[in-house]
Amino acid sequence: MGRPMATSQDFVNWVCSEQLNHNFLKYLLIAEGEDLLRFASGSVHQTIYFPEVKAFHICHPPPAEQQRIVGLLDTLAAKTQRLEFIYRQKQAALTTLNESLLHQAFTGEL
């Protein structure tokens, strides 16, 4: 956030030291994905409670290496977003073409 904030009790907030890049931690947690749910419990909604979170430990490289890795992942994320945008444009164009061809076929214009 870059400034003081408050959150709900349902959130866990990490404040990283100089030894842990917050973006490195973000990518690490994204990489864990669904596997983090193995620490969750609850019948209505799955929650990872504070004692479990407090027991989390990670291995991480020195800050300079973390920054290098974050740079690579940021580049890949930007390329992925660009490809997703192009894919959605192509998908929309194909839908429009399909509708046009169907219209032409049913109206005898084809």
Secondary structure as UniProt FT lines:
FT   TURN            9..10
FT   TURN            18..19
FT   HELIX           22..32
FT   HELIX           33..39
FT   HELIX           50..54
FT   HELIX           63..107
//
